[in-house]
Amino acid sequence: MVGGSNPSGPAKIKPAIGWKDMNKLTRFLGSIGTFLRETRAELRKVVWPTWAQVRVLTAVVLFTMIGLGAILWGTDALVAFGLSAVLGR
C-alpha cells in the first residue's frame, strides 16, 4: 500500500525525506558547525598587527606599486621609442 487509506488498514505516511537523507543532512550541518568552531579557534591564535604596523606596511605596498609602475612605464616608453626609431614610424 502506497499512501491513502483503506478500510482494511490505516494510511501509511511516507516521509518527505528518507532516513539516509536525514543522516546526510545532519552530518553536513554538523560538519559546517565543526568548520566554524575550528575557524574561530584558529582566528583566536592569530597575532594581529598594530595600527602602526598596518600604516607602515600599507605605505610600503603603495610606494612599491608606484615604483614598479614607474619602472614599467619607463620600460614601455623606451621600447616604444626604440621600435619607432627602428621601424621609421
C-alpha positions, 0 to 999 in steps of 0.5 A: 500500500502506497499512501491513502487509506483503506478500510482494511488498514490505516494510511501509511505516511511516507516521509518527505525525506528518507532516513539516509537523507536525514543522516546526510543532512545532519552530518553536513550541518554538523560538519559546517558547525565543526568548520566554524568552531575550528575557524574561530579557534584558529582566528583566536591564535592569530597575532594581529598587527598594530595600527602602526604596523598596518600604516607602515606596511600599507605605505610600503605596498603603495610606494612599491606599486608606484615604483614598479609602475614607474619602472614599467612605464619607463620600460614601455616608453623606451621600447616604444621609442626604440621600435619607432626609431627602428621601424621609421614610424 
